[in-house]
Amino acid sequence: MKKNWIALAMVSLILSSLAAQTSQGLIYRGMLAWQKNDYKTAIAYFKRAVDENPDDGEAIKYLGIAYYNDGQYREAVDALNRSLNATHNKDRENESWMYLALSQDKLGLWDTALSSCQKAIEFSPNNAGYFAFFSHLYNEKEQYDEAITAAKRAIELGGSSDSGYDNLGYAYGKKKEYDKALEAYKNAINIASANAQYRSELGNLLSAMEEYAEAAKAYQKAVDLKPSDTEYLAKLAIAFCTAGRYDESIASADKIIPLLTYSGVGITLTYDSDFPVVKDVAPQGPAQKAGISIGDKIVKIGRNSTKGWTERESVALKGEPGSEVKLRIQRTGDSKPLEVTVIREAMLPKGAVQALWVRSVALRYKGSLDAALKDAEQAYSLNPTSPLALEGLGGLYVELGRYEEAGKLLAQLKNDPYVLLLQAKAQAKQGRWTEAIAFYGQTLEGEVRAKDIPLQTERRALLQMFRPLVAEFRNSAASCEAKRQYREALSQLAKALEIADETDATAIQDDLFDLARRNPALNAVPEEVQKHLLRAEILVKETNFEKAAEEYKKAIRYAPQIGRLYFDFALINETIKNYAEAVRSMKLYLKAVPDAPDAQAAKGAIVKWEFALEREKGLK
């Protein structure tokens, strides 16, 4: 979503006004510094102006805006609030409210930002940019209907229609109204074709739609516009990897590493107190080797005091590899400061984890395990709590047969389908079939991600390992049926279906439906299934259709022989525009109940959904 849409074109107008007002010379000098992006100097002048006239709301406003542009958002909020309570130009009060909203947005204070933006709109009801930003704030609050309304108003007003379309696309995407989202993003790009951010956000939408190859095209356009932007390069590498285009993924990741490499001392600082404080120390980095610890206060770099320093001044810590930098450190509990000499080294920041991870994954699927291990271990050393680092190294350990180490790493992650498949694979390779099936079963309740090539590669490999078990379950079902133990036969077929590949699953479903038709008592709805159906009913009434679909998935796992479940599941998927699943489920319904009284209507629904899928493909 485009946020920093407000240009500082008003500076020229303000300067011409102030030039004639020699009594406001300090503000004039501050504005000159502001024009040169020298916000520190601008802030100093505006502070002096405020000191001379503490009730000058305009001077306080300029101070607040300068704080905003310098990234000092809390100070900006304080100053802008003060400006509104002081003597100020009512005709331009909208500026104070808008910059207040911008600053609050940066701090994640979206409720108050919305109120401030509303005030700005009251003063300037025809400002398209204000409505575009209003839409952005509603998107941040996940109030997508309100975001759509505000974005449409911005588009109607015309002044910031590209930003309006951008926010409109984001909101529609979150509502999974993908055709409208695609159209909105394409309109934004047509208006501002040189805006790399819009291309990237289109890529995000296409990734959410699992159109990874198309997403890669959008990200490539963003990279073409900004070749050194590591965020766009990382998204491109991930899209290529997810699409199974591993060489292109590696090539994109290769470009990121040199861009992120720097020569420094390996510390992260915070600037909340009078002097910079060490927040983090890179493992095995120069600072750690020199004995610097988290919590140390850096009071001097070389001969320069660091009092009042921000990130901008702290670039003094960087330099040529092998060069020395002398630091004076004040450590809590020590009465005297420490003098420390640190030798700079070429390093990668924690932000390089993503590039190392995706390159490691691509290398693993290409079979280059040694190179993949090197990247995965480096990512883990940079940030051992990163989910990407844990997944990358854990997955590689599974491939290398280091199952215990893999298990410890993967156990720290949430139950993502890909991670669950890796855990299932590790158990299956050790012959722990019960555990492997349990992990795999959890993936059936999550996202399908049919076009995610690494995920589907792991899934196919696991199902191949399960094939002997599938055969055992099917043989057991046949034996039970011969003994007229129909419920046990049904149970064995259900177990086989859960871990079968597509080829075997089709035959097993035929057996299940045939068994249920010949034994109608098997179609009675079990208590566990009733529980999930009741939960789904409540969720449908609350219009939470995605969660309702999850409940139906669970119900079908318990009773895959009951045809009506597939019919209802198909309708739920139609509601959430998951037409592929709707088609698949309705076809299973017709297979289960071929002579159903509503069979013709079901066939008509399939035709309608298949047409919707064609239209979706055409839009992409």
N, C-alpha and C positions, 0 to 999 in steps of 0.2 A: 504494500500500500504506500502511495506517495504521501509523505508527511511534510517535508521541508519545502513547501510550494511557494512560501512568501518570499518574494524577491525584495532586495533592498533598493529598488529603484527610487523610493521616496527620499533617499538620502540627498539627491541633487536638489530637490524641491526644498528640503529642510535647510540645506546649506545656504541656498540663495536667500532664504528668509532670515537666517541667523547672521549672515555676513553684515547686514545693516544694523544689527543690534550689538554694538560693541560691549554692552553690559553683559552680554552672554558669550563673551569671547572664549571662556573656558569650554563651554559646550561646543562652540565652533571648532576649537582645536581638537576636542574629543571626536567630533564627527569626521574631521580630516584623517585622524588616525584610524577610525572605523572603516573609512573607505579603503584604506590600505590593508585591511584585515589585521591591523595591530590592535587587538582588543584590550591587551593589558594596558597600553598607553591610553586608549580611549577610556577605560575604566578609571584610571588615575585622574584624568581631567574631569570626568563626570562626578567623581567623588569630591573633588575640590569645589566644583560648582554647587554641589549639594551642601557642602560644609558652609559655603558663603550664604546660601539661601535654603535652609532646611525645609521650607514649605513650598519650594518650586517643584510642583508635580511633574512638569515637563523634563526637568533635569533628572529627577529620580526615574522617570520612565526610560530615558536614554540609557541611564546606568543599568536598569533592568534588562534592556534589550542587548546591551553590550555583554552583560553577564551571560545571557542566553547564548549569544554567538560564541562566547569563550567556553561554553560547556559547563558553566557554573550555575546549574539549574535551580538549586535551592536558593542561592543568593538572588537569582533572577526573580523567583516567586516572591521573595520577601520585598525586593525593591518595587516590583510592579504593583503589589498590594498597597505599599506605602504611597505610590504615585497616585493611585485612585482615591486615596483618603486626603491627599494634599491638593493645593490649588493647581488646577490643570485646565487645559483646553478641552472643553466638553465636546467640541466638534470632532476632536480626534481621539476621543476616549476609546473608540473601537480598537485602536492600535495596542493600547495597554491590555485590554481584555484578550486580544488575540495572542499576543506574546505571552501573556499569563497562561493561556490554554496550551500553547506550544511547550512552555516550560513544564507545566504539570504533566503533560503527555510524556515528556522525557523521563519524568520521575515515576511514571506508571500510575498517576493519580487521575484516573479517567473520569470518575464521577465529578470531581471538581473541575476538570478540564472541560467536560461537557457543559457545565454551568457557565464557565467563563466564555466558551465559544458561543453559547446561546446569547450571552450579553453582547458580544461583538456583533452577532447577527442582528440583534435588535437595533444597534446603531447603524449597521450597513446591511439592510435586508436584501440587497440585490448583488451582494458580493459572492461570486461563484466560488472563489477560493475558500471562503469561510465555510460554505456548505460542503465543499469537497473534504475539508478537514473535519467537519462535523461528522461526515460519513466515516472517515477513518477512525474517529474516536468510538463510534458505535460498533465498528468492526472489532476494535480492541476489546470491547465489552461483550462481544459475541451476540450483540443484538442486531442480527443481520437484516431483519425487515426494516428497522429504523435506518440502518445504514443505506439500504437500497433507496428509501424515500429521500434521504438527504443527497445521495449521489445523483439521483434523477433531477433534483432541483438544481444542483450545480450544473448539470448538462443543459438544462433549460435556459439557465442564465448565460451560458456560453463562454464566460471568461476563463474558466479552468476546466474545460470539458474533457481534456485528456486525463486529468487527475480524477474527475468525476467518473469517467468510464473505468479507470483503474480500480477505484474503490468499489464500483458496481460489480466488476468482474470478481473481485475477492469475495464479496458478500454472496453472490450467486454460487460461486465455487464451494463455499462453506455449506450452503444449503443443498449442494449436489445438483443444482440446476445447471448442468454443465454446458448445455447448448447456449443458454443465455450468458454464462460466464465467458465462454469462448468468443462470442460476438462482442461482448464488452471490451475484453482485452484487445481484440483485433481493432476495434475502433480507437482505443487509446494509442495503439501502435501506429495506426494510420495518421493520427494527428501529430504524434511526436515520435517519428521513426528513429530518431537518434537516442531515444531514452532506453538505456540498457536495462534499467530496473524493470520496465514493463515487459521486456523480453524474458527476463528471469522469472517474473511472476506468472507469465504464461507457461513457462516451463514447469513451475511448481504445480499449476493447475493440471497440466498434462500428466505429470507424475502421479498426482492424486487419482487421475483417471486410469492409471496403469498404462498409459501410452508413452512408454519410456523412450522409444526411438524418436517420436515426435517431440518429446520433451528435450531430448539432446539437441535437436535442430534449434529450438528456441534458446537454449542455453548457449549454443554456439554463436548465435546472433549477438547475444549479450557479450560474449567474450570478444567477438570481432570488434564491437564498439569500445570495449575496455579490456584490452589484452592482458593487463597486469592485475586485474581484479581477481584475487585468489578465491573469493566466495563464488564467483561465477564459474571459475575453472573447476572448483571442487564439485559444484552441482553438475557440471558437464561430465566429470569423471564418474560420478555416482550413477548418472543416467546411462552412460555407456556401459558401465559394469552391470547394472540391473538388466539392461537389454541384452547382455551376453556378448557385447562387443569389447572384449577384454584388451586387445591391443590399443584401441583408441582410448580406453579408460586409463591405461598405463601412461600413454603419451600425454594426456591431460594432466595427470598427477605429477608427471616428471617436470612439468612447467611450474608447478606450485612450489616445490621444495626450494629451488634457488630464490624465488621471490620472498619466501619467509625466512630464509637463512640470514642471520645477523651476527655481528661480532660484538659481544658484550660480556657482562659478568654473571648473568643468569639469576636475576632476582626480579620479583614483581613488587611494586611499591603501592602504598595507599597514601593519600594526601589529605586525610581528615584532620590532622593536627598541625602544629606549627612547622614541623619538619617531616619529610617523607619517612614512612615506616615500612619495614620489610614485611610483605604479606606472604610471600612464597619464595622458596629457594629451589632452583633446578637441581635434581639429584645428580651428583657427580659433576656439577658445574663449577666454574671458577670461584663463585662466592662461597659455595659449600666447602670447597677445598681450602679457602682462606679462613674458614671458621665463622662466617656470617650466619646468623640464625634468624628465624621468623620472630618478629617483634623488635628487632634492632632498629634504632632510630639513626638515620643517616644525617649527620649534622654538617658535614663538609665533604665536598668532592674536589679533590685537589686543594687549591687555595680558596675556593669559593664556598661561602656559607649557603646552605640549602634552605634557609628559613623562608617559608612562603612559597616554595617551589611547587610546580605542578608537573604533570607528565611532559609538558612541552620542554621545560628546562632540563628534565632528567635524561634527555638524549645525550648529555655529557658522559653518561656511563658507557656509551657505545664508542667504538674505536677500532683500529686495526687489530687483527688477531696477533697475539704475542705482545701487544703494548700493555703498559702498566697504568693503573689508576689508583690513586691513594684516597682512601676513605677514612673519615673520622666517624666513629660509631658510639652512640650512647646506648648502653644496655641496661635494662631495668635491673636494679639491685646493685649496679656498679657505681661507685662515686666518681670515678674518672673515666673519660672517654677512651676508647681504644683506637689506635692507629693501625689500619689494615691496608696492605698492598694486594691488589687483585690483578691477575694477568688475564686479559681478555682472550676469549676463544670464539671461534665460529660456532654458532648454536642454532637450534631450532626451538621456537616457542611451543607452548602447549597447543596452540592453534594448529600446529602441523599434524596433530594426531589424525585428523580426518583424511588428509591426503595420504599419509602412510598407511592408514587402515584400508582405504579403497584400493590402493596399489597392491597391498598385500593380498586382498581378496582376489583381485584380478590375476595376480601371479599364481595364486593357489589353484584357481580353476584352469590355468594354462599348464599346470604341472610343474612350475618352477618353485619347488618347495623351499629350497635354501634361501633364495632371494625373498620369498614371501615371509619366511621366518625372521629374517633380518629386519624387515620393515615392521612386522608385528611386534617384535621385541622392543624396537626403538619407540614405537607408539606407546607401548605399555610403560616403558621407562619414563616417558615424558609425562604421562598421567595415568597411574595405575588404577584410578577410579573411573576412568572414562568408559562408558558402555561400549563405544566403538573399539577401544583398545582391548577390553575384556572379550568381546565377541570375536575380534580378529585373531587374537592369540589362542583363545579357547577353541575356535574352529580349526585352526592349524594343528593344535595339539591332538584333536580327534583324528585328523588325517595322518598324523605321525605315530598314532598308537599310544600317545601319552595320556591315557584316559583319566587317571586320577587328577592330574594337573588340570586337564580340560574341565572336568567336573567342578572343581573348586572355582574356576574362573566363571564358567557359564551359570553356576548357581547364584551368582551375585546379580544376575540380570532378570528383568521382568519377563513374563511369559510371552515373548514375541514369537510368532510362528517359526521364523528362521532359527532362533535360538533353541526352541523346543525340538526342531528337527535334528539339530546338531547333538542335543542331549540324547534323543532317541537313537541316533546313529551310533553314538559312543556305547550305549547299553547293548544295542544289537550286535555290535562287533565283539562284545564280550560274552555273547550268548545269554544275556539277561533279558529274555523276551517279554516277560511280564512288565518290567520297568520300561522297556522300549515301547511297547504298545501303549502304556499309560501316558508317556510323553507325547507320542504321536496322536493319541486321542484328543489331547488338548488343542492340537493344531486345527482339528476339524470344527472347533467352535469359533475360530478366529477368521481373519481375512483370508480369502482364497489366493489373491495375487497371482493369477494364472500366467501373467506375462513377466513375472519376476524370475529371470533365468537362473540365477544362483539358487534361489529358494526351490524352484521346481527341479533343479538338478539334484539337490539333496533329497527332495521328496521321492523322485524316481529311483534313486539309489537305495533308499530305505525300503520302498515297496518291493523292489527286487529281492532284497534280503528277506522280506516277509513272505515271499511266495510259497516256500515249503509249509509255513504255518497255515496259509490260506487253504492249501490242499488238505492239510490235516483236518481243519475245521469242516470243510465241505464233505470229506469222507465220513467224519463223525456224524454230520447232519443226515447223510444218507442212511447210515446205520441206525440212527435213532428213528428215522421215519419208517424204516422197515419193521421196527419193533412197535410202531404206532405211538412212539413217544414224541408227539408233534410239537409240543412246546419246547422240549429240549432240542429238537431239530431246528426249530425257529431260532433259538438262542445261538446255536452253533453257526447258522448261516449269518446271523447278525454280526457275530464276531469276525467271520470271514470277510463280510462286506466292509467292515470298518478299516481293514488293513489291505484291501485289494487294490490293484491298479485298475485303470479304466476298462481294460479288456476283461479281466476276471469279474469286475464289479457288474458289468452288464449281464453276464450269465447268472451271477448270484442273485441279482435283483429279480430276474425271471423266475428263479427257483423260489425265492421268497414270496412273490406275488402268487405264483401257482399254488404253493403250499397253503397260503391264506385263503385263496378262493375255494380250495377243496376242503378247508376246515374253517368255516366262518367264525367259529368261536375264537380263533386266533386274532380276529379283528377287534375284539373288546379292548377298550382304551385302558391301559394300566394306570394305576394311581399316580405313578411318577410322571407319566405323560400328562395326565389331567392337571397336575400341579403347574407344569410349564405352560399348558394352554391357558390356564386361568391367569397366570402372570402375563402372558402375551395379550390376553383380552384387556387387562388393565392398562397395559402400555399402549395399546391401540387407542383406547379412549383418551389417553393423555397425548395422543399423536406422536408418541415416541416409537416410530415404526422400525427404526434400526435395532433398538433393543428388543422389540417384539420379534423381529426376524431371528435374533439370537436365541430366543426361547423356543421358536419353532425348530431351529436346528437341533437343539437339545432333545426336543420331543421326538424328532425323526430318528435320532440316534438310538433312542430307547425302543422305538416301534417302527422300524423301516418298512414293515409290511402293510401299514395302514394307508391306503391310497388317499383318503381325504386330507391327510396332513400335507401332502404334496400340493394339492389344490389350493389350500389356504396359504401355504408358504409362497406359492407362485403369486398370489394376489398381494401379499405383503411386499414382495420384491418389486412388483409393478409400482406400488406406491412410492418406493424409494428409488425408482428408476433404475433398478438393477435388472435390466431386461434379459440379460444372458441367463441369469439364475432363474428368472421367471419362466423362460422358455424351457429350460432343462427340467424344472420341477413339474410344469404342466404336462410335459411329455411323459414323465414318470407316473403322473396321475392317470393318464390314459392307458399306460401300460398296465397299471395295477387294476384299473376298473374300465376295461375296454368298452363295456356295454353301459356305461354310466348315462343316465338320462340327460345330463348336461354336457355330453361328449362333444356335440357340435359346437356349443358355445366355447368350450375349452379349446377346440381346434381354431376357432375364430380368434381367440385371445392370442394364441401362438403366432398366427399370421400378423396380427397387430404389433406384437412385441418384436418380431423379426424385422418388421418395417422400421420400427423405432431404432433398432440397432443399425440398420442400413443408413438411416439419417444421421445418427451419431457419427458413424464412420465417415460420412460425407463431409460433416462439419469439420472433422479433424484434418 
